[in-house]
Amino acid sequence: MAELAKPHVLVVDDDPAMAALLRRILTAEGYPPPQWADTGRAALALDSSAEIVLLDHQLPDTTGVDLLETLRHRPGHPSVIMVTGHGDEVLASLALRRGADDYLVKDASLPSLLPQVLERVRRIRALREALAAAELD
């Protein structure tokens, strides 16, 4: 199978240090330099070509779950991975039921787990796109 191109990623997190860490992980894994927004409003205002959004739950102007619902209703919506430091099983379950593709906790395992989750989400997204194209034919 041919190697899939690395998708564009948008990081939505109000903590500049966490956003910088996520960006370092992404670039180290060969992803294009990701865009960054520190509020939900800023994320929605971007004319983003992001195919994957790394979305914090606690933002200054909204919650990640509320922003997730808005993103999921956009045409050609991105895949969304919730990445939060203040989560629990209830939040994870809610995010997944509302359409998040995955959920990660901001802890010591994040640098090793994020590349694995991104790869899985990237492949699932490619399969969905191929299926949609086949259905059109």
N, C-alpha and C positions, 0 to 999 in steps of 0.2 A: 504494500500500500504506500502511496506517495506521502511524503511528509506534508502535513497541513501547515499553512502559514500561521504564524502567531497572530492572534487577534489584537485589536486595539482595546485598551483597558482604561476605564475611568475610575479613579479612586475618589470616593466621597467620604471624607473624614475631617472633623474639625481640629484634630490634634496634628500639628505640623510634624512632630517627631514620628508619629505612627505613619503618616502619609509618606514621609521620607523613607522609612523602613520598607513599606510596601513597594514603593517605587524602586528601591535598590534590589529587592527580591525579584521584581519583574524584569528589570534590565539585566540582571545576572542570569536570568533564565532565557534571555534572548527576545523578550517582548519589546515592541516599539515603546519609546518613552511614553508613559501613561499621562493622561490629563489628570488634574486634581481640582476638586471643588471642596470647599470647607463648609458649605451649607447646602440644604436641599434646593433652595432657590437658585444658587449658583450652578448646581448640577443641572437643573432643568433649563437654565438660560444658555448653557453651552450648546453650540451647534456641534454636538459630539457624534463622531462616527464609531463610538465605543461599542464593541460587541459584547463585552463583559464589564459589569460594574461591581467593584468591591465596595460594599455599602455598610457604613457604620450605623448602628441603631440610634445612638444618642447624638443628635445634631442640634445646633442652637435654635433652629427654626421649625423643626419637624422631627418625626421619628423615622427611622429607617423603614419600618413596616408601612407607614403611610406613603413614603416616597416610592417604595417598592410597587405599591398598587398603581401609582401614577406612571411609573416607568413601564409597567406591564401592559398598559393601555396605549402606549405609543406604537405607531406603525413600525414594524421590523424591530420590535423591542429587544433590548439586550438581555443576555443572561445575567442573573444577579446572584452574587455570593455575599451573604451577610457576614460581616466581620466585626465582632463586638467584644468588648471587655466586660460588659455588664449584663451578660445574658444568662439564661438558664434553660431548662428543658421546655418550659412553657413558651418562652420567646422563640426558641428554635422551632418548635412545633407550629407556632403561629406563622412565622416567616415562611416555612416550607408550605403550609396550607395556602398561603397567599401568593405563592408562585416563585419563591426563591429557589434557585437551583442547588444551593448548598449553604452551609452555615459553619463558620469557624469562630473559635474563641481566641481573643488576643492573649495568648500565653506563650510559654517557652517553646511550644511545639509549632507555632505559626510559621516560622521560616522553613521548616521541613515539610509541613503539611500543605501550605499554599501552592507550591508548584504541582503537587500531585492532584489537588482539587482542580486547579486551573486546567490541567491536561485533560482530566475527565470531562469537565464542563465544555472544553473546546471540542472534544471528539463528539460528545452528544449533540452539541450545536451543529456540527458539520453533518452528522447523520440526519438531524431534523431537516436541514436545508436540502440535502440530497433527496429525502423522502418527499418534501414539498415540490421539488422540481420534477420528480418522477410522477407525482400525482397530476401535475399540470400537463405532462405529455400524455 
